[in-house]
Amino acid sequence: MRLTEQRLRILIREEVERRLFNKLIDVLITEELKRFGINEEDKDFDDWKAVSRRKFLQNLGRTGAAATALGLGGAYLDRKLRARGAARQASKSAYKKASKEAKEALGEYSGPHFSRAEQEEYFSSFDFAGSIQDLNSYSEDSIESTISQFRPSGLPTTFISAAALSDKPIPKLKANSGDAALLSYNIKYEAAQDKPRALYRLYTVWAGIGQVGYAGAGSVTLVVNAGGKKVRVPPPEWSILFHFIVEKAKKLSEEELIAFQNNIFGSELDRFFNTVHRGKQEALDKGYEMGSKAKQHNDQGRPPITTPDQYRKIKPDDLVAEHGQSFFDIGFVAAVNGKEKPKVATRN
């Protein structure tokens, strides 16, 4: 069984759409049950929710109208949707204004171009003695360590401190100084309502520096002078972003910090199992292994486990089944149906 890249993309898209649809249904059902005094603390809540879900889907299939599904009045939904729409619009307006102010904070750029050669020539005139930091100096439970552990393997652990770049241009960001770049980021960040999500977006930009397909780790690093020694470091925007993300993460509440960290871990697992060939195959293999065990379980006359979703309910902590769901499911279904173990198609 060979999977084309196009087919893999379709499978991933279908899975995302399915998850978003199910999440929407859960939100609507939970809100409606609470209106009738039934909440998560009630021991029968799950039973009520299951019954309501079936009715929702039945009515949705007949009418195509979410408002009919649980007896939700059109005015009720309209009011809720208009309120949310107004809030979103206000948030978008505030963010648009902040984006304009952030751009103005950068000013007219007059530094070197982004090319590695020009940057290296420019920064070689400075002595960064005492301003070189090392990721290995942070404790394992520090925010710095948590954020940096997923950086591209080709990047060095040494980097120029943000303080040493405060008065120097940051070519990639078109900022005349590190301070201007930090101010620009801060203006947009403070306008964001969801701080963990806003910080996670910046993390994805930072984590992309040096990724394959993003110039490559080796081609973006610079060699600078530090007290007569030549030190290889990531480009200056790496240092600025890292400093900003770390400092803002330290100011998050415990709940917000957990949400931010979960986004990091979840996205890295998703990336590995859905975009890296080795990760895709690992998910397929794990799915086939668990599907084979389920088939053996079924053949012994026990309560059948025939779908990946049934497996996930039994093993909710299986990270491969959760984050590599698309490929895990293909392997699982193949095994349950007694088919040959699948492999991810490779490009020629």
C-alpha positions as CSV (number, residue, x, y, z in Angstrom):
1,M,0.0,0.0,0.0
2,R,1.7,3.2,-1.3
3,L,0.6,6.6,-0.2
4,T,1.1,9.6,-2.5
5,E,1.9,13.0,-1.1
6,Q,-1.4,14.3,-2.5
7,R,-3.4,11.5,-0.7
8,L,-1.5,12.2,2.5
9,R,-2.5,15.8,2.3
10,I,-6.1,14.9,1.8
11,L,-6.1,12.6,4.8
12,I,-4.5,15.2,7.0
13,R,-7.1,17.9,5.9
14,E,-10.0,15.5,6.4
15,E,-8.8,14.7,9.9
16,V,-8.4,18.4,10.8
17,E,-11.9,19.2,9.5
18,R,-13.4,16.3,11.4
19,R,-11.7,17.5,14.6
20,L,-12.9,21.0,14.2
21,F,-16.5,19.9,13.5
22,N,-16.6,17.6,16.5
23,K,-15.2,20.4,18.7
24,L,-17.9,22.8,17.5
25,I,-20.6,20.2,18.3
26,D,-19.3,19.7,21.8
27,V,-19.3,23.4,22.5
28,L,-22.9,23.9,21.3
29,I,-24.1,20.8,23.2
30,T,-22.3,21.8,26.5
31,E,-23.7,25.4,26.3
32,E,-27.2,24.2,25.7
33,L,-27.1,21.6,28.6
34,K,-25.9,24.3,30.9
35,R,-28.9,26.4,30.1
36,F,-31.0,23.6,31.5
37,G,-28.9,23.3,34.7
38,I,-26.9,20.3,33.6
39,N,-23.1,20.8,33.8
40,E,-19.9,18.7,34.0
41,E,-20.2,18.1,37.7
42,D,-23.4,16.0,37.2
43,K,-22.7,12.3,37.2
44,D,-25.1,11.9,34.3
45,F,-23.5,14.7,32.2
46,D,-21.8,12.3,29.8
47,D,-25.0,10.4,29.2
48,W,-26.9,13.6,28.6
49,K,-24.2,14.8,26.2
50,A,-24.2,11.5,24.2
51,V,-28.0,11.6,23.8
52,S,-27.9,15.2,22.8
53,R,-25.1,14.6,20.3
54,R,-27.1,11.8,18.6
55,K,-30.2,14.1,18.3
56,F,-28.0,16.9,17.1
57,L,-26.5,14.9,14.2
58,Q,-29.9,13.4,13.3
59,N,-31.5,16.8,13.0
60,L,-28.5,18.3,11.3
61,G,-28.7,15.5,8.7
62,R,-32.4,16.2,8.1
63,T,-32.4,20.0,8.1
64,G,-28.8,21.1,7.8
65,A,-29.6,23.8,10.4
66,A,-27.6,23.9,13.6
67,A,-30.2,26.0,15.3
68,T,-32.8,23.2,14.9
69,A,-30.5,20.5,16.2
70,L,-31.0,21.1,19.9
71,G,-34.0,23.3,19.8
72,L,-31.8,26.4,19.8
73,G,-33.8,29.5,18.9
74,G,-32.6,31.5,15.9
75,A,-32.6,34.7,18.1
76,Y,-30.4,32.9,20.7
77,L,-27.8,31.8,18.2
78,D,-28.0,35.1,16.3
79,R,-27.4,37.1,19.6
80,K,-24.5,34.8,20.5
81,L,-22.9,35.0,17.1
82,R,-23.3,38.7,16.8
83,A,-21.7,39.2,20.2
84,R,-18.8,37.0,19.3
85,G,-18.5,38.7,15.9
86,A,-18.4,42.2,17.5
87,A,-15.7,41.0,19.9
88,R,-13.7,39.6,17.1
89,Q,-14.1,42.7,15.1
90,A,-13.0,44.9,18.0
91,S,-10.0,42.7,18.5
92,K,-9.1,42.8,14.8
93,S,-9.4,46.5,14.7
94,A,-7.1,46.9,17.8
95,Y,-4.6,44.5,16.3
96,K,-4.6,46.3,12.9
97,K,-3.9,49.5,14.7
98,A,-1.1,47.9,16.7
99,S,0.4,46.4,13.6
100,K,0.5,49.9,12.0
101,E,2.2,51.3,15.1
102,A,4.6,48.4,15.3
103,K,5.7,49.1,11.7
104,E,6.2,52.8,12.5
105,A,8.3,51.8,15.5
106,L,10.8,50.2,13.1
107,G,11.2,53.4,11.1
108,E,13.0,53.6,7.8
109,Y,15.6,50.8,7.6
110,S,19.2,51.9,6.8
111,G,21.3,48.8,7.9
112,P,22.9,46.1,5.9
113,H,21.0,43.7,3.6
114,F,19.8,40.3,4.7
115,S,22.4,38.3,2.7
116,R,24.6,36.2,5.0
117,A,27.8,37.6,3.4
118,E,26.8,41.2,4.0
119,Q,25.7,40.5,7.6
120,E,28.8,38.6,8.4
121,E,31.0,41.4,7.0
122,Y,29.0,44.0,9.0
123,F,29.0,42.1,12.4
124,S,32.7,41.1,12.0
125,S,33.7,44.6,12.9
126,F,32.3,44.2,16.5
127,D,33.9,42.4,19.4
128,F,31.2,40.4,21.2
129,A,33.4,39.3,24.1
130,G,31.3,38.8,27.2
131,S,28.1,38.9,25.1
132,I,28.1,35.3,23.9
133,Q,25.6,33.1,25.7
134,D,25.1,29.3,25.6
135,L,21.9,27.4,25.7
136,N,23.7,24.6,27.6
137,S,24.0,27.0,30.6
138,Y,20.3,26.9,31.4
139,S,18.8,24.3,33.7
140,E,16.6,21.6,32.2
141,D,13.4,22.9,33.9
142,S,14.0,26.6,32.8
143,I,11.8,28.3,30.3
144,E,14.9,28.9,28.1
145,S,15.5,25.1,27.9
146,T,11.9,24.3,27.3
147,I,11.7,26.7,24.3
148,S,15.1,25.9,22.8
149,Q,15.0,22.1,22.9
150,F,13.3,21.8,19.5
151,R,15.6,24.2,17.6
152,P,17.0,22.8,14.3
153,S,19.9,20.4,15.0
154,G,22.3,22.3,12.8
155,L,22.2,25.5,14.8
156,P,24.9,26.2,17.4
157,T,24.1,26.5,21.1
158,T,26.0,29.7,21.3
159,F,24.3,33.0,20.4
160,I,24.7,36.8,20.8
161,S,22.8,38.3,23.7
162,A,19.9,40.6,22.9
163,A,21.6,43.3,25.1
164,A,24.6,43.3,22.7
165,L,22.2,43.8,19.8
166,S,20.2,46.6,21.4
167,D,21.9,49.3,19.3
168,K,22.7,47.2,16.2
169,P,20.6,46.6,13.1
170,I,18.6,43.4,12.7
171,P,18.5,43.0,8.9
172,K,15.8,40.2,8.6
173,L,13.4,42.3,10.7
174,K,14.3,45.5,8.9
175,A,14.9,47.1,12.3
176,N,17.7,49.7,12.8
177,S,18.3,48.3,16.3
178,G,17.5,45.4,18.5
179,D,15.6,47.8,20.8
180,A,13.4,48.9,17.9
181,A,12.7,45.3,17.0
182,L,11.7,44.5,20.5
183,L,9.4,47.5,20.7
184,S,7.7,46.5,17.5
185,Y,7.1,43.0,18.7
186,N,5.8,44.3,22.0
187,I,3.3,46.6,20.5
188,K,1.6,43.8,18.6
189,Y,1.9,41.3,21.4
190,E,0.2,43.6,23.9
191,A,-2.7,44.1,21.5
192,A,-3.3,40.4,21.3
193,Q,-6.1,39.0,23.5
194,D,-4.8,35.5,23.7
195,K,-1.2,35.9,25.0
196,P,-0.2,32.2,24.9
197,R,-1.4,31.9,21.3
198,A,0.3,35.1,20.3
199,L,3.6,34.0,21.9
200,Y,3.2,30.6,20.2
201,R,3.0,32.2,16.8
202,L,6.3,34.0,17.5
203,Y,7.7,30.7,18.6
204,T,6.9,29.1,15.3
205,V,8.7,32.0,13.5
206,W,11.7,31.6,15.7
207,A,11.7,27.8,15.4
208,G,11.7,28.1,11.6
209,I,15.1,29.9,11.6
210,G,17.5,27.2,10.3
211,Q,14.8,24.6,9.4
212,V,15.3,22.7,6.2
213,G,13.4,24.8,3.6
214,Y,14.0,28.0,5.5
215,A,17.5,28.6,4.1
216,G,18.9,25.7,6.2
217,A,20.8,25.8,9.5
218,G,24.3,26.0,8.1
219,S,23.5,28.8,5.6
220,V,22.0,31.2,8.1
221,T,24.6,31.1,10.9
222,L,27.3,33.8,11.3
223,V,30.9,33.7,12.5
224,V,31.6,36.6,14.9
225,N,34.6,37.8,17.0
226,A,34.4,37.3,20.7
227,G,37.6,38.4,22.4
228,G,39.8,37.1,19.6
229,K,37.9,33.9,19.2
230,K,35.7,33.0,16.2
231,V,32.3,31.9,17.4
232,R,29.5,30.6,15.2
233,V,26.1,32.0,16.2
234,P,22.5,32.1,14.7
235,P,21.5,35.3,12.9
236,P,20.6,38.3,15.1
237,E,16.8,37.9,14.6
238,W,17.2,34.6,16.4
239,S,18.5,36.2,19.5
240,I,15.9,39.0,19.5
241,L,13.0,36.6,19.1
242,F,14.4,34.2,21.7
243,H,14.8,37.0,24.2
244,F,11.3,38.4,23.6
245,I,9.6,35.0,23.8
246,V,11.5,34.0,27.0
247,E,10.8,37.3,28.8
248,K,7.1,37.3,27.9
249,A,6.7,33.6,28.8
250,K,8.1,34.4,32.3
251,K,5.2,36.8,32.8
252,L,2.5,34.4,31.8
253,S,0.2,33.0,34.5
254,E,0.7,29.3,35.4
255,E,-2.3,28.4,33.3
256,E,-1.2,30.5,30.4
257,L,2.4,29.1,30.6
258,I,1.0,25.5,30.5
259,A,-1.1,26.4,27.5
260,F,1.9,27.9,25.7
261,Q,4.1,24.9,26.5
262,N,1.4,22.4,25.4
263,N,1.2,24.3,22.1
264,I,4.9,23.9,21.6
265,F,5.0,20.2,22.4
266,G,1.8,19.4,20.4
267,S,3.0,21.3,17.3
268,E,6.4,19.6,17.4
269,L,4.9,16.2,17.7
270,D,2.4,17.0,14.9
271,R,5.2,18.2,12.8
272,F,7.3,15.1,13.4
273,F,4.5,12.6,12.8
274,N,2.9,14.4,9.8
275,T,5.8,16.0,7.9
276,V,9.0,14.1,8.6
277,H,9.3,10.9,6.7
278,R,10.7,8.9,9.6
279,G,7.9,10.2,11.8
280,K,5.2,9.3,9.3
281,Q,6.5,5.8,9.0
282,E,6.8,5.5,12.8
283,A,3.1,6.4,13.1
284,L,2.2,3.9,10.5
285,D,4.2,1.2,12.2
286,K,2.8,1.9,15.6
287,G,-0.7,1.9,14.2
288,Y,-0.1,-1.5,12.5
289,E,1.4,-2.9,15.7
290,M,-1.6,-1.8,17.8
291,G,-4.0,-2.9,15.0
292,S,-2.4,-6.3,15.0
293,K,-2.9,-6.6,18.8
294,A,-6.5,-5.5,18.4
295,K,-7.1,-8.2,15.7
296,Q,-5.6,-10.8,18.0
297,H,-7.8,-9.5,20.8
298,N,-10.9,-9.7,18.6
299,D,-10.1,-13.2,17.3
300,Q,-10.2,-14.4,20.9
301,G,-13.9,-13.4,21.2
302,R,-13.4,-10.4,23.4
303,P,-15.3,-7.1,23.0
304,P,-14.1,-6.0,19.6
305,I,-11.7,-3.1,19.0
306,T,-12.2,-2.3,15.3
307,T,-11.4,1.4,14.9
308,P,-8.5,3.7,15.9
309,D,-10.9,5.9,17.8
310,Q,-11.9,3.0,20.0
311,Y,-8.2,2.4,20.6
312,R,-7.7,6.1,21.5
313,K,-10.5,5.9,24.1
314,I,-8.8,3.0,25.7
315,K,-5.3,4.5,25.4
316,P,-5.8,8.3,25.7
317,D,-2.1,8.9,26.6
318,D,-0.7,7.3,23.4
319,L,1.1,10.3,21.9
320,V,1.7,8.6,18.5
321,A,-2.0,7.7,18.1
322,E,-3.0,11.2,19.0
323,H,-0.5,13.4,17.2
324,G,0.3,11.0,14.3
325,Q,-3.4,10.2,13.9
326,S,-3.6,10.2,10.1
327,F,-0.8,7.7,9.6
328,F,-1.5,5.7,12.8
329,D,-5.0,5.2,11.6
330,I,-3.9,3.9,8.2
331,G,-1.6,1.3,9.8
332,F,-4.2,0.3,12.4
333,V,-7.0,-0.3,9.9
334,A,-4.7,-2.2,7.6
335,A,-3.7,-4.6,10.5
336,V,-7.3,-5.1,11.7
337,N,-8.3,-6.0,8.2
338,G,-5.4,-8.4,7.8
339,K,-3.6,-6.4,5.1
340,E,0.1,-6.0,4.5
341,K,1.9,-3.3,6.6
342,P,1.8,0.0,4.7
343,K,4.8,2.2,4.0
344,V,5.0,6.0,3.3
345,A,5.7,6.6,-0.3
346,T,9.1,8.4,-0.9
347,R,9.8,10.9,-3.6
348,N,12.0,9.8,-6.4
